[in-house]
């Protein structure tokens, strides 16, 4: 069974970013080779709406059979709200909380992000 990975918006942009492409390009090579199922959410879709064309092309080139589209549900909104209520992250980070909630509720094997402030942060993870 293929591992299911939730990729947040920062990773798509990271493919073209000098700081992150060293790790992002090999990840996308593995994705293109069919190694993973990608969980792609309405939150990611909304955030990428105004992304540069090359980032949007990267998304469009994901193989449909290896992509699982997930909608934002009331359950995800409730869990994201709980993260804020518990002060794990601040109110301005609601979209980040939704990414985490969607990955959790949809049982992603991994959540991949280059967001070191709100997501890939040991204090946030413990929370």
C-alpha positions in Angstrom: 0.0 0.0 0.0 1.3 3.4 -1.0 2.0 6.0 1.7 -0.4 8.9 1.7 1.3 12.3 2.2 -0.3 15.6 2.7 1.7 18.4 1.1 1.0 21.9 2.2 1.4 25.0 0.0 5.0 25.8 1.0 6.3 22.6 -0.5 4.9 23.3 -4.0 6.6 26.7 -3.9 9.7 25.1 -2.5 10.3 23.2 -5.7 11.4 26.5 -7.2 13.0 28.1 -4.2 16.8 28.0 -3.8 16.6 27.3 -0.1 14.3 24.3 -0.4 14.6 22.8 -3.9 17.5 20.5 -2.9 14.9 18.5 -0.9 11.8 19.3 -2.8 12.8 18.3 -6.3 13.7 14.7 -5.2 10.4 14.5 -3.3 8.5 15.4 -6.5 10.6 12.9 -8.5 9.4 10.2 -6.1 5.8 11.5 -6.5 6.1 11.4 -10.3 7.4 7.9 -10.0 4.1 6.9 -8.3 5.7 6.2 -4.9 3.0 8.1 -2.9 -0.6 9.1 -2.9 -0.8 12.9 -2.5 -3.6 14.4 -0.3 -4.5 17.7 -1.9 -6.9 19.9 -0.1 -9.3 22.7 -0.8 -7.1 24.8 1.5 -4.0 24.1 -0.6 -6.0 24.8 -3.8 -7.2 28.2 -2.5 -3.7 29.2 -1.3 -2.2 28.3 -4.7 -4.8 30.2 -6.7 -2.6 33.2 -7.1 0.7 31.3 -7.2 3.2 31.8 -10.0 2.4 29.9 -13.2 5.3 27.5 -12.8 3.9 26.5 -9.3 0.4 26.0 -10.8 1.9 23.9 -13.6 3.6 21.6 -11.0 0.2 21.0 -9.4 -1.5 20.4 -12.7 1.1 17.8 -13.6 0.3 15.6 -10.6 -1.1 12.3 -11.8 -4.8 12.2 -11.0 -4.7 8.5 -10.1 -2.1 9.4 -7.4 -3.9 12.3 -6.0 -6.7 12.3 -3.4 -8.7 15.5 -3.2 -10.0 16.3 0.2 -12.6 18.9 1.1 -12.6 21.0 4.3 -15.2 19.5 6.6 -16.8 20.7 9.8 -14.7 18.2 11.7 -11.5 19.7 10.3 -12.7 23.3 11.1 -13.5 22.2 14.7 -10.1 20.6 15.1 -8.3 23.6 13.7 -10.3 25.8 16.0 -9.3 23.7 18.9 -5.6 24.2 18.1 -6.2 27.9 18.3 -8.3 27.7 21.4 -5.6 25.7 23.1 -3.0 28.3 22.0 -0.9 25.9 20.0 -0.8 28.5 17.3 -2.2 32.0 17.0 -5.5 33.1 15.4 -3.7 34.3 12.3 -2.6 30.8 11.5 -6.0 29.3 10.9 -5.1 28.0 7.4 -2.0 26.2 8.9 -4.3 24.7 11.5 -6.6 23.5 8.8 -3.7 21.8 6.9 -2.8 20.0 10.1 -6.4 19.0 10.9 -7.0 17.8 7.4 -3.9 15.7 7.4 -4.8 14.2 10.8 -8.5 13.5 10.0 -7.6 12.0 6.7 -5.0 9.8 8.3 -2.0 11.0 6.2 1.1 9.0 6.8 3.1 12.2 6.6 2.5 15.9 6.5 5.2 17.7 4.5 5.8 21.4 5.0 8.5 24.0 4.8 6.5 26.2 7.3 8.9 26.1 10.2 7.1 28.8 12.2 3.7 27.2 12.5 3.9 23.6 11.4 7.4 22.1 11.4 8.2 23.3 14.9 8.7 21.0 17.8 6.6 23.1 20.2 3.7 23.2 17.8 4.0 19.4 17.1 4.0 18.7 20.9 0.9 20.8 21.2 
